[in-house]
Amino acid sequence: MADTVLYEVSDGLATITLNRPEAMNALNIEAKVALRDAVRAAAADDAVRAVLLTAAGERAFCVGQDLKEHIGLLASDRETGESRTMSTVREHYNPIVRALAEAPKPVVAAVNGVAAGAGLGFALAADHRIVAETAAFNTSFAGVALSADSGVSWTLPRVVGPGRAADLLLFPRSIDAREAYDLGIANRVVPAADLRAEAERTARALAEGPTVAYAALKESMAYGLTHSLAETLEKEDELQARAGASQDHGIAVRAFVDKEKPKYLGR
């Protein structure tokens, strides 16, 4: 992986770190490719049972597109008559968000600072967001005359409701950690000094959990958002059968009867 994104796997936990703190972890092409490849690798690796997405530095989680690079790419497109610049949505952002949201394992985002534009989109694609008290969120897209990308038009209305999502997209502003918690964007707010330790503790607990059941829960919730009750009940039946056939279910039942803490295998 390129050093703009760091990737490490330890004891079932994949830690993915955006590593351009000098640029507030803005996304140039190199970082987008590296992040896409890292997230895909974590999602596909059976040895990975949970993912922690975080960022280097204290100022920013990710401020979205690297606009300095973007300006140059737009100028190049005008000179050549091509439109390759905006293909980044299809080539980079969409695969990143799908890999995060559809990963068959839990994804925790540790938001250490500003999360704007695609940075907000990546955080919303995670299953659980732990946020530093000093962090802030901003949709940003309308501020640079763009529509939403990185899944924000799908995730944000589902997290905060359609009315609030429209307000935040049409009138972008900075949302501090406390308001983010009130809106449901942040699941937990912790002191900045405690963020990494708390996020790692949470992610490692998930990495030791019933991975098949977590995958089924993610799939069932995503399915239920866009299907009828009857269809969702059928999906629950299918997924419950899958979870019930897992080794972890047997381990959990035996541990419950024996009044012991289960030690899951992730299968």
C-alpha positions in Angstrom: 0.0 0.0 0.0 1.2 3.6 -0.6 2.2 5.5 2.5 -0.7 7.9 2.0 -2.7 5.1 3.6 -1.4 2.7 6.2 -2.8 -0.8 6.5 -2.1 -3.2 9.4 -3.8 -6.5 10.5 -3.4 -7.7 14.0 -5.4 -10.4 15.8 -8.3 -10.2 13.4 -8.5 -6.3 13.3 -7.5 -4.4 10.2 -6.5 -0.8 10.9 -6.7 1.6 8.0 -5.1 5.0 8.6 -5.4 8.0 6.2 -1.9 9.4 6.4 -1.7 12.8 4.9 -1.9 14.9 8.1 0.0 17.8 6.5 -2.9 18.1 4.0 -5.7 17.4 6.5 -5.9 13.9 5.0 -7.3 15.4 1.7 -7.8 12.8 -1.0 -5.4 13.0 -3.9 -5.4 10.2 -6.5 -2.7 8.3 -4.7 -4.6 8.3 -1.4 -7.9 7.3 -3.1 -6.4 4.4 -4.9 -4.6 3.2 -1.7 -7.7 3.6 0.4 -9.8 1.7 -2.1 -7.4 -1.1 -2.2 -7.0 -1.3 1.6 -10.7 -1.3 2.2 -11.3 -4.0 -0.4 -8.5 -6.1 1.1 -9.9 -5.8 4.6 -13.4 -6.7 3.4 -12.3 -9.7 1.4 -9.8 -11.2 4.0 -11.4 -13.9 6.1 -8.7 -13.4 8.7 -10.0 -9.9 9.3 -13.1 -9.9 11.6 -13.4 -6.1 12.1 -12.1 -2.9 10.6 -10.9 0.3 12.2 -10.8 3.4 9.9 -8.9 6.3 11.3 -6.6 9.1 10.3 -3.2 10.6 11.3 -2.8 13.9 13.0 -5.2 15.9 15.2 -6.8 18.4 12.8 -8.7 16.3 10.4 -10.1 12.8 9.7 -10.5 13.7 6.1 -11.5 16.9 4.4 -12.5 15.2 1.1 -11.1 15.9 -2.3 -7.7 17.4 -2.6 -8.8 20.6 -4.3 -5.2 21.7 -5.1 -4.8 18.6 -7.3 -8.4 18.9 -8.5 -7.8 22.3 -10.0 -5.0 21.0 -12.0 -6.9 18.0 -13.2 -9.9 20.2 -14.3 -7.5 22.5 -16.3 -6.0 19.4 -18.0 -9.5 18.2 -18.9 -10.3 21.6 -20.4 -7.1 21.5 -22.5 -7.7 17.9 -23.8 -11.5 18.2 -24.1 -11.9 15.1 -21.9 -13.8 14.7 -18.6 -11.6 12.3 -16.6 -11.5 14.3 -13.4 -15.0 13.5 -12.2 -14.6 9.8 -13.0 -13.1 9.6 -9.5 -16.6 9.1 -8.1 -17.0 5.9 -10.1 -13.4 4.7 -9.9 -12.6 5.6 -6.2 -15.4 6.9 -4.0 -18.1 4.4 -5.0 -15.9 1.3 -4.5 -14.6 2.6 -1.1 -18.1 3.3 0.3 -19.5 0.0 -0.9 -16.6 -1.9 0.5 -17.1 -0.2 3.9 -20.8 -0.5 4.0 -21.1 -4.0 2.5 -18.1 -5.5 4.3 -19.2 -8.8 6.0 -17.7 -7.6 9.2 -18.1 -4.5 11.5 -16.4 -1.2 10.6 -15.6 1.3 13.2 -14.6 4.9 12.3 -12.5 6.9 14.7 -13.1 10.5 13.7 -10.3 12.6 15.2 -10.9 15.9 13.5 -12.8 17.5 10.6 -14.7 15.1 8.4 -16.0 17.0 5.3 -17.3 15.9 1.9 -16.1 12.5 1.1 -14.6 12.3 4.6 -18.1 12.6 6.0 -19.2 10.0 3.5 -16.6 7.5 4.6 -17.5 8.0 8.3 -21.2 7.5 7.5 -20.4 4.3 5.6 -19.0 2.8 8.8 -21.2 0.9 11.2 -20.1 2.7 14.4 -18.6 6.2 14.7 -16.5 7.2 17.7 -15.8 10.9 17.6 -13.3 13.1 19.4 -14.8 16.1 21.2 -12.7 18.3 18.9 -14.1 16.8 15.7 -16.5 18.5 13.3 -18.5 17.5 10.3 -19.5 19.3 7.1 -21.2 18.2 3.9 -19.2 20.8 1.9 -20.5 19.7 -1.5 -22.7 22.7 -2.3 -19.9 25.0 -1.1 -17.8 24.0 -4.1 -20.8 23.8 -6.5 -21.0 20.0 -6.5 -23.7 17.4 -5.8 -23.2 14.8 -3.1 -21.0 11.8 -3.6 -19.3 9.1 -1.4 -22.8 7.8 -0.6 -23.9 10.8 1.4 -27.2 11.2 -0.4 -28.0 7.6 0.7 -26.5 7.5 4.2 -27.1 11.0 5.5 -31.0 10.9 5.2 -31.0 7.5 6.8 -29.0 8.8 9.8 -30.5 12.2 10.4 -33.8 12.1 8.4 -34.6 13.6 5.0 -35.4 17.1 6.2 -32.3 17.6 8.2 -30.2 16.0 5.4 -31.6 18.4 2.9 -30.8 21.3 5.2 -27.2 20.1 5.8 -26.6 19.6 2.1 -28.2 22.8 0.8 -26.7 25.0 3.6 -23.4 23.3 4.5 -22.0 24.3 7.9 -19.7 23.0 10.5 -21.4 20.6 13.0 -19.5 20.1 16.2 -19.2 16.7 18.0 -22.0 17.4 20.4 -24.5 18.3 17.7 -23.3 15.3 15.6 -24.1 13.1 18.6 -27.6 14.7 18.9 -28.2 14.1 15.2 -27.0 10.5 15.3 -23.9 11.1 13.2 -21.7 10.3 16.2 -22.4 7.1 18.2 -20.1 8.2 20.9 -18.1 11.3 21.8 -14.9 11.0 23.8 -12.0 13.3 24.8 -9.5 13.6 21.9 -6.8 12.1 24.0 -8.9 8.9 24.6 -10.1 8.5 21.0 -7.6 6.0 19.6 -7.6 3.8 22.7 -11.4 3.8 22.9 -11.8 3.1 19.2 -9.3 0.2 19.3 -11.0 -1.3 22.3 -14.3 -1.2 20.6 -13.0 -2.5 17.3 -11.1 -5.3 19.0 -14.2 -6.4 20.9 -16.0 -6.6 17.6 -13.1 -8.6 16.1 -13.6 -11.1 18.9 -17.3 -11.4 18.3 -19.6 -13.6 16.2 -18.5 -12.4 12.8 -21.2 -14.4 10.8 -23.9 -12.9 13.0 -22.5 -9.4 12.5 -22.5 -9.8 8.8 -26.1 -11.0 8.8 -27.1 -8.1 11.0 -25.5 -5.6 8.5 -27.2 -7.3 5.6 -30.6 -7.5 7.2 -30.6 -3.8 8.2 -29.5 -2.6 4.7 -32.1 -4.9 3.1 -34.9 -3.7 5.4 -34.4 -0.1 4.5 -35.4 -0.6 0.9 -37.9 -3.5 1.1 -41.3 -4.3 2.4 -42.0 -5.9 5.8 -43.0 -9.2 4.1 -39.8 -9.2 2.0 -37.7 -8.3 5.1 -39.2 -11.1 7.1 -38.2 -13.5 4.4 -34.7 -12.1 4.4 -34.5 -12.5 8.2 -35.5 -16.1 7.8 -32.7 -16.7 5.3 -30.1 -14.8 7.4 -31.1 -16.4 10.7 -30.7 -19.8 9.2 -27.2 -18.8 8.1 -26.3 -17.5 11.5 -27.8 -20.5 13.2 -25.6 -22.8 11.2 -22.4 -21.1 12.2 -20.0 -22.6 14.7 -20.2 -19.4 16.7 -23.9 -19.9 17.4 -23.2 -23.3 18.9 -20.3 -21.8 21.0 -22.6 -19.1 22.2 -25.4 -21.5 23.3 -23.0 -23.8 25.1 -21.4 -20.8 26.9 -24.7 -19.5 27.9 -25.8 -22.8 29.4 -22.4 -23.2 31.1 -22.5 -19.6 32.3 -19.1 -18.9 30.6 -18.0 -16.1 28.3 -18.0 -17.4 24.7 -14.8 -17.5 22.7 -15.9 -17.0 19.1 -14.1 -18.4 16.1 -15.6 -16.0 13.6 -17.2 -18.7 11.5 
